[in-house]
Every structure is written in structure tokens, then in C-alpha cells.
Amino acid sequence: MQYLTEQGASHREVLERIRGKYGETANILTHRKLRQGGIFGLFGKEIVEITFYLKDDALRDTERRRTEVEDDKRKLLEKINQDRTLHEVLAEVRSLKEIVGDARARGPEAEHPSLEALEALLEDNDFSVAYRQELMNRVRAGFSLEELNDFLKIQDTVLEWLGDALVTKAAPPKAIRPRVIVLVGPTGVGKTTTIAKMAAIHKLGMLELPPHDVRMITIDTFRIGARQQIETYASIMQIPLSSVETAKDLYKTIAMHADTDLILVDTIGKSPKDAVRLAEMQQILEAAGSQAEVYLAIAATTKTQDLLEIFRQFEPFRYSGVVVTKMDETNRVGNVLSALAERNKQALWVTDGQRVPLDIERAHPLRFLMNLEGFRVNRPKMEHRYGEYAERG
């Protein structure tokens, strides 16, 4: 096995030079940026250096193909010198191109078994193609060939990357009254039940929250079943409930209860494809004021591409966090982790059942990591990194 380095002005230039010399037999190990020239380390230009290796068999194969190409070139020149017909010369040129094309078509050698195993795990957990590629590239860049033999270390590192992306970076809520939280999202994700759970835990002071004076507002007055459902929750929990239909009604209702600690607003479920209805609801919610916190509710059972589309369509609502519902209905959460990472959003709450107020918890990295199929999660290590996670019975 032969280890080589190549330098150039850019990553792409160096890669093209390597591929031009050695084709797909070159296996990239590491790349780094250096400074070249200058005085005492100053005024130098930045260059890229890539380290790669050629296996002995691949090197011999490359040299053999080079020899074949050179022999064919020599024969071609001899034929030209012997005044062969143009047709014959062109035929030899085509033959030469086929030799080079066949060599390139053979493609790169198989990846390290650990990389193949990792990519299979990510695919099996429904991670998006883009996020899988990002994670795989980080592993290729961050692990040496020898370190790739330690698959458990690779798993631990990837889990830390996934967990770090889930750590809540949002600032704590401002100390204002009333604090207004609006829940938006597509039809069928469980917004009404989630609003009831949030109302209950804040009123009762659960999950380390102080008790709050809570009020609920619903804009979903068109679906009879949804209105009856939230009215039932409000009656059982003895939480005041108001129904509004216009922006003016919403503004007045919030203003009338300015001394309330928390006002939770349930909205109409809309298809992300119904742009007109989404715009109408956005106009109504503008009356909640600039200080209102908007959360997007999504179902963990939604396909990755559909999740990405939902995130994009609800972007005009300027939602600051995500509530992941129906976590109990799936064993794979790569779709959710991919969408959160690709859209740079934070999961704040997780729900996994219909019980009010029990089936809701703050989003904790371990809640997602422990749902990954095939990964070995080192729980003590992860709790040391992200804090203790108490599973609910």
C-alpha cells in the first residue's frame, strides 16, 4: 500500500489532479488547509493538501493500464507515420478512449466495512440522503483508516453529533404577561390534544414548571369534533376557553386577559399545500402580537420529504420551536432528526400518547437517540453529556 499527498489551490483542483493521475483507485484519507510562502507565517497563500493511498494491487493495475494506454498511443503514432488511412486512425482513437473509459467505469474500491455498516444503519432509520451524506463525510474526514476499525467508537461519535444537534439553543421565555404560545401545524398531528397537555402541565406545575394561571383560545371553530374535544378538556381541567374567528376577536380576547400568566392558542389544521388557507390563518395570528411564541407540531410518523415540505410551508409563521407528536407510533426517527437538522430547527416538546397530561415531555436528546434502530447507545455517557433522562412509565 502506497501513501501519497497532493497539493493545490482548492479542494476541487487537488481532487481532479488525483483522479487524473490515478483514477478511482485513489482512496482519500484526510484533507487539510496549509499556508505556503510568506514571511514568518504571514502573507502566505492558503493551499489544500489531500492525503490518499493506493493499494498495491490497485497501483499495479493502474501502472498496467498506463502501459497499455502508452503502447496503444505508440502504435497509433506508428500507424500515422505509415500513412494509414484516416478511418483507421479514428478507429484506433476510439479504441483508446474505450480503454480509458473502462478503467474509469470500474469505479472506486469498496468502502471500509465500518462505513458501509454505518450507512446501512442510517438508511434503515430513515435518515434523508442529504443528512446521511453529511454524517458520512464527517466520519471520513474525522477518522483515520486505523480508527475506522473501531465501529463502536464511530457509533458513539455519530450519536454525539446527532445529540448535539438536538440540544435546545433557544433563549428562555421572556418574563411577560400574558405569555402567548400558538401551536400551528398540518391536519391530523394532534394539535388540540397537545394544547390540552401543555395547558395541564403549566396549570399543575408539572415537569419542574411553576404553577401558572392558564387560558386556552381556539381558532378551530369549523370542525365540530375538534371544538367539542377542546371544550371537554377545558371543562375537566377547569381552564377557561375562548373561541375566536377573526384577528380582531383574537386581539380583543388576549387584551381582555392581560393579567393571565399563559395563553395557549389552538389553530385550524391546514394542509401545507393549501397556501391560501395558510395565509388567511397567518393574518389572524398576527393579532397575537410580536411577542407570541409560535410552535410547529409535526407527527413523527411523517415521511422525511413530507416533513421538509411542512417545515418550508409553515416558515412564514416564524415558528421558534417544534413539537414532535406520535413518537409512540414509530420505531425510527431519522426522518425527524434529518428535517430538524436540514431546516436548523429545535425540538422543544415530545408527545407519545393520548393521556392528558401524562404523555408529554420536554425534548431530550436521549428520547430520540434511544429510538434509533441498531445503534448501541451508551446511556451513562450520553446522560453525562446531556443530563439525566427520566423515562416515563
N, C-alpha and C positions, 0 to 999 in steps of 0.2 A: 504494500500500500504506500502511495507516494503523496505527501502533503505539500501543497503549493500555495502561494499567495499571489494576488494580482492587485494593482493599484490603479486608480483613475480619478477623474474629477467628480464622478457621480456614481451612485449605486447601479444605475441602469447601464452606464458605459462599461463598468467593470464586468457586469454580468454578460453583456453582449460580447465582450472580448473573450471571456472564459468560454462561452458557448461556441464562439467562432473557432477557438483553438481546439477544444476538447469535446464539443457537442454535449449531449446529455449524459455522458459518462462522468462528468464532473459533479461531485456531491458537496454542496455548500455546508460549511461548518459554522463559521462566525463571520460577522462583518463589524467594522468599527470605523470611526472617523479620526483622522490624524491631521496634523498641521505640518506642512512642508515648506522649508525655506524660512525666510525672515531673519530677524536679529534678536537673539536672546529670547526666542519663543514668541516674538511679536511680529506682526505684519506678514506672517506666513499665510499661505493659502490652504484652505481645507480640502483634504482629499479623502477618498474612501478606500479602505483596504479590505478585501474579502479573502478569507482562508478557506481552501477546499481540498478535497483529496480525490485521488484516483486509485481504485483498486488495481492490483497487479494485472488481473485478468482484463479489466476494462482498459488499462493502459496498453497492454499488448494488443488488444483488439483495435484500439484507436490507431496505434502505430501500423498495424497490418492494413487497416483501411486507408491510412495515409499513403502507404506504399502502393496499394492498389490504384489509388487515385493518381499518384505520380507516374506510375507505369502507364496508365491509360493516357495521361497527358503527353508522355514521351512518345507513345505510339501514334497519338493524334498528330503531333508535330512532324513525325516521320512521314506520315501519310500525306500531310500537306506539302512537305518538301518533295515528295514523289509525284506531285501534281495529280493527286486523286481528285475525283470529281467532287463538286460542292455537295452533292447529295450524300456521298459517303462521309464527308467531313461532318455534316449536320447530324447524320446518324450516330457518329461517334460522340458528338457533343451531347445528344440526348441520352446516350448510354451512360456517359459520365455523370449527368445530372441524376439519373436513376440510382447510381451507386451512392451518391451523396445523400439523396432523399431517403433511401432505405436505411442508411446509418442513422439519420435523424429520427425516422419513424419508429425505430426500436424503443425510443423513449428512455426516461431515466430508470435506474435500477430501483428495485423495490425499497420502500422506506424502512426505517428501523422498525422492528416489531412493536416496540412501545408506542411509536407514533401511530401505527396502524390500529393498535388496540384502543388508544385514546380517541381517535377519530370515530371509531365504531361506537364507543360509548356515548360520545356527544351526539352522533346521529340518532342512536337509539332513544335518546332522551329528548328528541325533537328540537334540538338547537337549530337555529337558522343557518343557512350556508355561510352567510357573511360573518356571523359571530363565531362559527366553527373555524373558519379560516383565520380570523383574528387570533383566537386562542392557540391554534396550531402554529401559527407564525411566531407567537411569543415563546412557545416551547422550543421551536427550532433555534431561535435566536438566543435563548437563555440557558440551554442545556448543551454541554459538550457531548461528544459521542460516547464517552465512558459513562457520563451521568444518565444518559438515556436508558442504560441497563437497569436503573432503579425505578421501576414503574410506580411503586408506592410513593416515592418522593415526587414523581411527576403528578400523580393524583392529588397529593396534599397541596402542591403548589397551585394547580388549576383550581382546586376548591377555594383556596385563599383568594385567588383573583376573582372568582365568582362572588365570594362572600364580601370582599372589599367593595365591589360594585353595588352591593345591596345595603351597605351601611348608610343610614339616614344622614344626609348632609343638610337637611332643611333646618332653618333657624326656628327656635321655639316660638310658639304663637305670641303675638303681641298682647299685652295686658290691656285690652279694650273691652268695653261693654256697649252693646252686646257683641260677643264673638259670633260671627256668622259662618257656617260651613254649608256649602252647596255640593250636593252629590249629583253628578251627571254620568251618562253612560248609555250604551245601546239597550234595546229592549231585551228582557229576559235574563239579566245578570244578577238580579236580586237586590236592586237599589232600595226598595221600600223596606224589606226585612233588615238590610244593613243600616238604614237610617234608624230603625227602631232599636237595634242593638247598640248603636252609638249613643242614642238618647238614654238608654237604660244604664250603660256603664258610667256615663257622665253624671246622671242624676244620683246613682247609688254610690259613686266614688269607688268604682272597681278598677282593677288593673293599675293600682297605685295612683289613680286620679283623685283629686279632691271632689267632694260632692258639689254639684252645680244646680242652679236654677235653670231648667231646660224648657224650651218650647219648640214645637215642630210646625213647619209650614209645608203644605203640599201644593204643587202646581199641577199634579196629575189628577185633574178632576174629570177627565173624559172617560177613563176606564172605571166602570162601577166597581169591579172587583178590587182594583188597586186602592180606591178610596175607602171601601169598607175595611180592607185589610189594615190600613194605617190608622183608621178610626178605632178599630178593635185594639190595636197595640196601645194607642194613646189612652183609651179608657182603662185598660188593665194596669198600665203603669202610672195612671193619673198624671199624665203630661198634657198640658194644653196643646190643642191642634187648631191651626187655621188653614182655610182653603182659599187660594187666590187664583185669578185667571189672567190678570194683566200686570204690566210693570208698575202701574200706578197703585194697584192693590198691594203688591209686594212691598213697595216703598212705604206705604202707609202702615202696613202691619208691622214691619220692622221698627219704624219710628215710634209706634204706639207702645212697643215693649222694649224700649231702650234700656230699661233697668234689668233686663234678663241677662244671666251670665252667658248662655249659649242658645243660639237659634239654629236649628238644623232644617235645611230646605231639601225636600224630595222633589225630583223633577220627572218630567214625562220621558219614558224610554223612547229613544229615536234610533232608527236605522242610520248608521254612519253614511249611507248613500243618499239619505233624504236631506240634501243640502238646504232646501227651502225651510223645512221644519226646524232644522238645527239653527238656522239664522233667526227664526222667529223666537225660539227659546232663548237664544243668546241675548236678544233685545230685552226680553223680560228680566233676565238675570242681571242685566246691567243695573237694575234698580236696587240690587243687594249692596251696592257700593264697592268702592275700590279696595276696601279692607277685607272683603269677604274672601274666605279660603275656598277654592274650588277643587274637589277631588274627582278623579275619574274612576268609575267602577268597571272592572273587566272580569270576565269569567276565566278561570284557569284552564277550562276545557276548550277554549277558542284556539283555532289553528294559528300558527305563527304569522303567516302573511295577513290573515284577517285582523290579528292583534295590531300589527304595524299600521294597517289601514285605519283602524279605530283610533289609535293614538294620533294619527295625522289629521283625521277629520274633526276631532274634538280639540285640536290645538287652539282654535280661536277663543275657546273658553278660558285659556290661560290657567289651566289646572296645575296646581303645585305639587300634587301627590297622587298616588294610585292606590285604590283599594282592590285587592285580589280576592274574588269570591269563588265559591265552589271548589276549594282546594281538596275537599274530601272526595271529589268525583274524578280525580285523575291521579295516576302514579308518575307522571312525567311533567316536569315544569321547565324544561329547556326552552319551550316556546315563550313563557313569561319572562325568563331571565334574558333571552335574546332581545325581546321587544323593549324591555326596560333599558338594557344597555345601548341598543341602537338608537333609541329616542332620548337617551340620557334623562330618564325619569326615575323617581324614587317610590318604592312600595312603602306605604305607611301602615296599612291595616290588612289583615288576612281574615277571611271568614270561611268556615268549613262545615256548615250545617244550618238547620232551621231554628235551633233553640235560641230564644231571646231571654236573657242577654249572654248566654254562655258561649256560643260558637263564634267568638270574635277575639282576636288578639293583635297586639302590635306586631308589625312585620319584623321578624328576627332572621338574620342570615341562615341560622341552623334550620329554621322551619322550611326553607327552600332546599338547602343542601341535603337534608335527610330524605327528601323526596326524589333524589336522583337515583335512578336505577343503575346498579352495577358499580357505583362508586363506594369505596371504603372511607367512611367519614370518621376521622379521629376526633371524637366529641370533646374529650378533655382539652385537646389542643385548640379546637375551634372556640370552645367556651372561654378559654383564656384569652383568645384574640377578640371575641365579640361580646363577651359577657355571658352569664348563665342563662340557659334557656329552660324554662319550666314547661314541660308538656302537660297539656290539659287532659284529664281523664274522660 
